[in-house]
Amino acid sequence: MSLRQHLDGWKPGPTTDHDVISEGPVAALSAVLDQPVAARRGDPLPPLWHWLHFLEWPPQAELGADGHPSGGHFLPPVPDRRRMFAGGRLRVSTPLEVGLAAERASTVESAVVKHGNTGEMAFVTVRSEFRQAGEPRVVEEVDYVYRSGEDSRRRFTAATGPPPESSAAWQLTPVTDPALLFRFSALTANAHRIHYDAPYATEVEWYPGLVVHGPLLVLLMLELVRRHEPRPVRSVDFRLRRPVFCGESILVHGEREGSAAELAVTGAGGHTHATARVEPE
């Protein structure tokens, strides 16, 4: 059965969740990024740091063999599902505030099947609106790609050597080691085994090593803006293009280009792993 047939008639209804944008996770991610605590109660939350909140902790018995939940409201009915974080968009009317209760209303914006070099892929976009104090503040769309079953055609090779030098004004050279991946998995309640179980990542999903989280690459790009651009962020558009593997050397770089900031993560061989465009206020 094709992915299109599996998705036929799949129309999950909207959901509404509540959480407090608490200070603890903000302090923890600040430590992971080797930065002073980013915010205190009442301060604006850095863009996309809401990924530390509204976390889901299904019972252990409900996790699949890959560590992902075996079922979920917005998880498509695809057999032997393999999920990838592909990209997204963020629009900020008013930043979320640390210490306040928040509401998230989510829905599936679209679900389409496309054919690529590695076969069928289901693209699912989840749209979420975040509200605080009774007003809408942030709208986010996240794109996920799902594959069905194993596919040896998508094998990757780890790159060696340093990334090319960049003349960009803003630069970071993070160390992609197992400790970083472990701490970020814990902060985001991500039990996907490709981020911490090396034998699973290499022998089952055919990666050359542990996989660095796509959301972590996005947050590292946004760190450049947070550290160098004083104005609030109004929009973020980001895309994940190629996995980064644990131990690979990467360069996170970017700078202002006109009214926006153009950002990227590059690695050995000149590979571009992720890109983002940020519009300040």
The 8 nearest C-alpha neighbors of each residue, nearest first, counted from 0:
[[1, 4, 2, 5, 3, 78, 77, 147],
 [2, 0, 4, 3, 5, 119, 6, 147],
 [3, 1, 5, 4, 6, 0, 77, 112],
 [2, 4, 6, 1, 5, 112, 7, 111],
 [5, 3, 7, 1, 2, 6, 0, 8],
 [4, 6, 2, 3, 7, 77, 76, 1],
 [7, 5, 3, 9, 4, 8, 2, 76],
 [8, 6, 4, 9, 5, 3, 2, 10],
 [7, 9, 10, 6, 5, 4, 11, 3],
 [10, 8, 6, 7, 11, 75, 76, 5],
 [9, 11, 8, 12, 107, 6, 7, 110],
 [12, 10, 9, 72, 73, 13, 107, 106],
 [11, 13, 10, 106, 14, 107, 72, 73],
 [14, 12, 106, 105, 11, 15, 104, 107],
 [13, 15, 105, 104, 106, 12, 16, 103],
 [14, 16, 104, 103, 105, 102, 13, 17],
 [17, 15, 103, 102, 104, 14, 18, 53],
 [18, 16, 102, 101, 103, 15, 53, 19],
 [17, 19, 101, 100, 53, 20, 102, 52],
 [18, 20, 100, 21, 99, 101, 98, 17],
 [21, 19, 97, 98, 99, 100, 18, 52],
 [20, 22, 98, 19, 23, 97, 24, 25],
 [21, 23, 25, 24, 26, 97, 98, 39],
 [22, 24, 26, 25, 21, 27, 28, 20],
 [23, 25, 27, 26, 22, 28, 51, 21],
 [26, 24, 22, 28, 23, 27, 29, 37],
 [25, 27, 36, 29, 23, 24, 28, 22],
 [26, 28, 24, 30, 29, 25, 23, 31],
 [29, 27, 31, 30, 25, 26, 24, 32],
 [28, 30, 34, 26, 32, 36, 27, 31],
 [29, 31, 33, 27, 28, 32, 34, 26],
 [30, 32, 28, 29, 33, 27, 179, 182],
 [31, 33, 29, 30, 34, 28, 219, 222],
 [34, 32, 30, 31, 29, 35, 28, 36],
 [33, 35, 29, 32, 30, 36, 37, 31],
 [36, 34, 37, 29, 30, 33, 26, 32],
 [37, 35, 26, 29, 38, 34, 25, 30],
 [38, 36, 29, 35, 25, 26, 39, 34],
 [39, 37, 42, 36, 44, 40, 25, 97],
 [38, 40, 42, 41, 97, 22, 37, 98],
 [39, 41, 98, 97, 42, 22, 38, 96],
 [40, 42, 97, 96, 98, 39, 43, 99],
 [41, 43, 39, 38, 96, 40, 97, 44],
 [44, 42, 96, 94, 95, 97, 45, 41],
 [43, 45, 95, 96, 97, 94, 46, 42],
 [46, 44, 48, 43, 47, 225, 94, 37],
 [45, 47, 48, 44, 232, 49, 94, 221],
 [48, 46, 49, 50, 45, 218, 89, 44],
 [49, 47, 50, 46, 45, 51, 44, 25],
 [48, 50, 51, 47, 52, 20, 46, 53],
 [51, 49, 48, 52, 47, 187, 53, 54],
 [52, 50, 49, 187, 48, 186, 24, 54],
 [51, 53, 49, 54, 50, 20, 18, 19],
 [54, 52, 18, 55, 17, 51, 16, 50],
 [55, 53, 52, 188, 56, 187, 51, 50],
 [54, 56, 57, 53, 188, 187, 189, 52],
 [55, 57, 58, 54, 188, 59, 68, 189],
 [58, 56, 55, 61, 59, 68, 62, 60],
 [59, 57, 60, 61, 56, 62, 68, 55],
 [58, 60, 61, 62, 57, 56, 68, 63],
 [59, 61, 58, 62, 57, 63, 68, 69],
 [60, 62, 59, 58, 69, 68, 57, 63],
 [63, 61, 68, 69, 66, 67, 59, 60],
 [64, 62, 69, 66, 65, 67, 68, 61],
 [63, 65, 66, 62, 67, 69, 192, 68],
 [64, 66, 63, 67, 192, 191, 62, 193],
 [67, 65, 191, 190, 63, 62, 192, 64],
 [66, 68, 191, 62, 63, 65, 190, 69],
 [69, 67, 62, 70, 63, 61, 66, 71],
 [68, 70, 63, 62, 61, 67, 71, 64],
 [71, 69, 68, 74, 72, 61, 62, 76],
 [70, 72, 74, 73, 68, 69, 75, 57],
 [71, 73, 74, 11, 70, 75, 12, 14],
 [74, 72, 71, 75, 11, 107, 125, 106],
 [73, 75, 71, 72, 70, 76, 77, 69],
 [74, 76, 77, 73, 6, 9, 5, 72],
 [77, 75, 5, 78, 74, 6, 9, 80],
 [76, 78, 80, 75, 5, 147, 79, 2],
 [79, 77, 80, 147, 76, 148, 5, 146],
 [80, 78, 148, 147, 77, 81, 149, 146],
 [79, 81, 147, 78, 77, 146, 148, 145],
 [82, 80, 146, 145, 147, 79, 83, 148],
 [81, 83, 145, 144, 80, 146, 143, 84],
 [84, 82, 144, 143, 85, 145, 81, 213],
 [83, 85, 143, 86, 213, 144, 142, 82],
 [84, 86, 239, 143, 142, 83, 238, 144],
 [87, 85, 238, 142, 237, 239, 141, 84],
 [86, 88, 141, 140, 142, 237, 236, 238],
 [87, 89, 236, 140, 235, 139, 237, 141],
 [88, 90, 139, 235, 234, 138, 140, 236],
 [89, 91, 234, 138, 137, 233, 139, 92],
 [92, 90, 137, 233, 93, 234, 136, 94],
 [91, 93, 136, 137, 90, 233, 94, 135],
 [94, 92, 136, 91, 95, 137, 135, 233],
 [95, 93, 43, 91, 136, 44, 96, 92],
 [94, 96, 44, 43, 93, 136, 97, 131],
 [97, 95, 43, 41, 44, 42, 99, 94],
 [96, 98, 40, 20, 41, 42, 99, 44],
 [97, 99, 40, 21, 20, 41, 22, 96],
 [100, 98, 19, 97, 20, 96, 101, 131],
 [101, 99, 19, 18, 20, 131, 98, 102],
 [102, 100, 131, 18, 130, 19, 17, 99],
 [101, 103, 17, 130, 129, 16, 131, 18],
 [102, 104, 129, 16, 15, 128, 17, 127],
 [103, 105, 15, 128, 127, 14, 16, 129],
 [106, 104, 127, 14, 126, 13, 103, 15],
 [105, 107, 13, 126, 125, 108, 14, 127],
 [108, 106, 125, 109, 124, 126, 11, 105],
 [107, 109, 124, 125, 126, 106, 110, 123],
 [108, 110, 124, 107, 123, 111, 125, 122],
 [111, 109, 123, 122, 124, 121, 112, 108],
 [112, 110, 122, 121, 109, 113, 123, 3],
 [113, 111, 121, 120, 3, 122, 119, 2],
 [112, 114, 120, 119, 121, 115, 111, 122],
 [115, 113, 119, 118, 120, 112, 116, 117],
 [114, 116, 118, 117, 119, 113, 120, 112],
 [115, 117, 118, 114, 152, 119, 153, 120],
 [118, 116, 115, 152, 153, 119, 150, 114],
 [119, 117, 115, 114, 116, 120, 113, 146],
 [118, 120, 114, 113, 115, 112, 146, 121],
 [119, 121, 146, 113, 112, 145, 114, 144],
 [120, 122, 112, 145, 144, 111, 113, 123],
 [123, 121, 144, 111, 110, 143, 112, 120],
 [122, 124, 110, 143, 109, 142, 121, 144],
 [125, 123, 142, 109, 108, 141, 107, 143],
 [126, 124, 107, 141, 108, 140, 106, 123],
 [125, 127, 140, 106, 105, 139, 108, 107],
 [128, 126, 105, 139, 104, 138, 103, 140],
 [127, 129, 138, 104, 103, 137, 139, 105],
 [128, 130, 103, 137, 102, 136, 135, 138],
 [131, 129, 135, 102, 134, 136, 101, 133],
 [130, 132, 101, 133, 134, 100, 102, 135],
 [131, 133, 134, 130, 101, 100, 99, 135],
 [132, 134, 131, 130, 135, 102, 101, 136],
 [133, 135, 130, 131, 132, 136, 129, 93],
 [136, 134, 130, 129, 137, 131, 128, 133],
 [135, 137, 93, 92, 130, 129, 91, 94],
 [136, 138, 91, 129, 90, 128, 92, 135],
 [139, 137, 128, 90, 127, 89, 129, 91],
 [138, 140, 89, 127, 126, 88, 90, 128],
 [139, 141, 126, 88, 87, 125, 127, 124],
 [142, 140, 87, 125, 124, 86, 139, 143],
 [141, 143, 124, 86, 85, 87, 123, 84],
 [144, 142, 84, 123, 85, 83, 122, 124],
 [143, 145, 122, 83, 121, 82, 85, 120],
 [146, 144, 82, 121, 81, 120, 80, 83],
 [145, 147, 81, 120, 80, 148, 121, 82],
 [146, 148, 80, 79, 78, 77, 81, 145],
 [149, 147, 79, 80, 146, 150, 78, 81],
 [148, 150, 151, 147, 204, 79, 146, 203],
 [151, 149, 152, 153, 148, 117, 154, 147],
 [150, 152, 153, 154, 149, 205, 204, 117],
 [153, 151, 150, 154, 117, 116, 118, 155],
 [152, 154, 151, 150, 117, 155, 205, 116],
 [155, 153, 152, 205, 151, 206, 156, 150],
 [156, 154, 206, 153, 157, 207, 205, 242],
 [157, 155, 207, 158, 154, 206, 208, 244],
 [156, 158, 207, 155, 159, 244, 247, 208],
 [157, 159, 267, 156, 247, 160, 268, 266],
 [160, 158, 267, 157, 247, 161, 248, 268],
 [159, 161, 267, 162, 158, 248, 268, 247],
 [162, 160, 267, 248, 163, 266, 159, 249],
 [161, 163, 267, 266, 249, 269, 250, 265],
 [164, 162, 269, 165, 161, 267, 266, 268],
 [163, 165, 162, 166, 250, 161, 167, 269],
 [166, 164, 167, 163, 252, 170, 250, 168],
 [165, 167, 168, 164, 169, 252, 253, 170],
 [168, 166, 253, 165, 169, 254, 252, 170],
 [167, 169, 254, 166, 170, 253, 252, 255],
 [170, 168, 253, 252, 167, 254, 223, 171],
 [171, 169, 252, 251, 168, 253, 167, 172],
 [170, 172, 251, 250, 173, 252, 169, 223],
 [171, 173, 250, 249, 251, 174, 170, 248],
 [174, 172, 171, 175, 249, 250, 251, 248],
 [173, 175, 176, 172, 248, 246, 179, 249],
 [176, 174, 246, 245, 173, 179, 247, 177],
 [175, 177, 178, 246, 179, 245, 174, 180],
 [178, 176, 180, 179, 181, 245, 175, 195],
 [177, 179, 181, 180, 176, 182, 175, 183],
 [180, 178, 182, 177, 181, 176, 183, 175],
 [181, 179, 177, 183, 178, 182, 184, 194],
 [182, 180, 178, 184, 179, 183, 177, 185],
 [183, 181, 185, 179, 184, 180, 178, 186],
 [182, 184, 186, 180, 185, 181, 179, 187],
 [185, 183, 189, 181, 187, 182, 186, 188],
 [184, 186, 182, 188, 183, 187, 181, 189],
 [187, 185, 183, 184, 188, 51, 182, 24],
 [186, 188, 184, 189, 51, 185, 183, 50],
 [189, 187, 185, 184, 186, 190, 54, 56],
 [190, 188, 184, 187, 191, 185, 67, 186],
 [189, 191, 66, 192, 67, 188, 184, 194],
 [192, 190, 66, 67, 193, 189, 65, 194],
 [191, 193, 196, 194, 66, 195, 65, 190],
 [192, 194, 200, 209, 191, 210, 195, 196],
 [193, 195, 210, 209, 192, 191, 180, 196],
 [196, 194, 192, 193, 197, 209, 181, 180],
 [197, 195, 192, 199, 198, 193, 200, 194],
 [196, 198, 200, 199, 209, 208, 201, 195],
 [199, 197, 201, 200, 202, 196, 203, 208],
 [200, 198, 203, 202, 197, 196, 201, 193],
 [199, 201, 193, 197, 204, 198, 206, 203],
 [202, 200, 205, 206, 198, 207, 199, 208],
 [201, 203, 199, 205, 198, 200, 204, 206],
 [204, 202, 199, 205, 201, 200, 198, 206],
 [203, 205, 200, 206, 201, 202, 199, 149],
 [206, 204, 201, 202, 203, 154, 200, 207],
 [205, 207, 201, 208, 200, 204, 155, 154],
 [208, 206, 201, 157, 156, 205, 155, 209],
 [209, 207, 206, 244, 201, 197, 245, 200],
 [208, 210, 194, 245, 193, 197, 244, 200],
 [209, 211, 244, 194, 193, 245, 243, 212],
 [210, 212, 243, 244, 245, 180, 194, 213],
 [213, 211, 215, 214, 210, 216, 194, 180],
 [212, 214, 216, 215, 84, 211, 217, 239],
 [215, 213, 217, 216, 212, 218, 84, 50],
 [216, 214, 218, 212, 217, 213, 219, 211],
 [217, 215, 219, 213, 214, 218, 220, 212],
 [216, 218, 214, 220, 215, 219, 221, 213],
 [219, 217, 221, 215, 220, 216, 222, 214],
 [220, 218, 222, 216, 221, 217, 215, 251],
 [221, 219, 217, 222, 218, 223, 262, 251],
 [220, 222, 218, 224, 223, 219, 225, 217],
 [223, 221, 225, 219, 220, 224, 226, 218],
 [224, 222, 221, 226, 225, 220, 227, 169],
 [223, 225, 228, 221, 227, 222, 226, 220],
 [224, 226, 222, 223, 227, 228, 221, 229],
 [225, 227, 223, 224, 222, 228, 229, 221],
 [226, 228, 224, 225, 223, 229, 169, 222],
 [227, 229, 224, 230, 225, 226, 223, 231],
 [230, 228, 227, 231, 225, 226, 224, 279],
 [229, 231, 228, 279, 280, 232, 225, 224],
 [232, 230, 280, 279, 233, 229, 228, 94],
 [233, 231, 279, 280, 234, 278, 230, 277],
 [232, 234, 91, 279, 280, 278, 90, 231],
 [235, 233, 90, 278, 89, 277, 232, 91],
 [234, 236, 277, 89, 88, 276, 237, 278],
 [237, 235, 88, 276, 275, 87, 89, 277],
 [238, 236, 275, 86, 87, 274, 88, 235],
 [237, 239, 86, 274, 273, 85, 240, 275],
 [240, 238, 273, 85, 86, 241, 272, 213],
 [239, 241, 272, 273, 238, 271, 242, 85],
 [240, 242, 272, 239, 243, 271, 273, 270],
 [243, 241, 272, 244, 210, 240, 211, 213],
 [242, 244, 211, 210, 241, 272, 245, 247],
 [245, 243, 210, 211, 209, 247, 208, 246],
 [244, 246, 209, 175, 176, 247, 210, 211],
 [245, 247, 175, 176, 244, 248, 174, 177],
 [248, 246, 245, 244, 249, 175, 243, 159],
 [247, 249, 161, 266, 246, 162, 267, 160],
 [250, 248, 266, 265, 162, 172, 247, 251],
 [249, 251, 172, 265, 264, 171, 252, 266],
 [252, 250, 264, 171, 170, 263, 220, 172],
 [253, 251, 170, 169, 263, 262, 167, 250],
 [254, 252, 262, 169, 167, 261, 263, 168],
 [255, 253, 260, 168, 169, 167, 261, 256],
 [254, 256, 260, 259, 257, 261, 258, 253],
 [257, 255, 259, 260, 258, 254, 261, 253],
 [256, 258, 259, 255, 260, 261, 254, 278],
 [257, 259, 256, 278, 255, 260, 279, 277],
 [260, 258, 278, 256, 277, 257, 255, 261],
 [259, 261, 255, 277, 254, 256, 276, 262],
 [262, 260, 276, 253, 254, 275, 255, 259],
 [263, 261, 253, 275, 274, 252, 220, 276],
 [264, 262, 274, 273, 252, 251, 275, 253],
 [263, 265, 251, 273, 272, 250, 271, 274],
 [266, 264, 271, 250, 270, 272, 249, 269],
 [267, 265, 162, 249, 270, 269, 248, 250],
 [268, 266, 162, 161, 269, 160, 158, 159],
 [267, 269, 270, 266, 162, 158, 163, 160],
 [268, 270, 267, 266, 163, 162, 265, 271],
 [271, 269, 266, 268, 265, 272, 267, 241],
 [272, 270, 265, 273, 264, 269, 266, 240],
 [271, 273, 241, 240, 264, 265, 270, 242],
 [274, 272, 239, 264, 240, 263, 238, 271],
 [275, 273, 263, 238, 262, 237, 264, 239],
 [276, 274, 237, 262, 236, 261, 263, 238],
 [275, 277, 261, 236, 260, 235, 262, 237],
 [278, 276, 235, 260, 259, 234, 279, 275],
 [277, 279, 259, 234, 233, 232, 235, 260],
 [280, 278, 232, 233, 231, 230, 277, 259],
 [279, 233, 231, 232, 230, 278, 234, 258]]
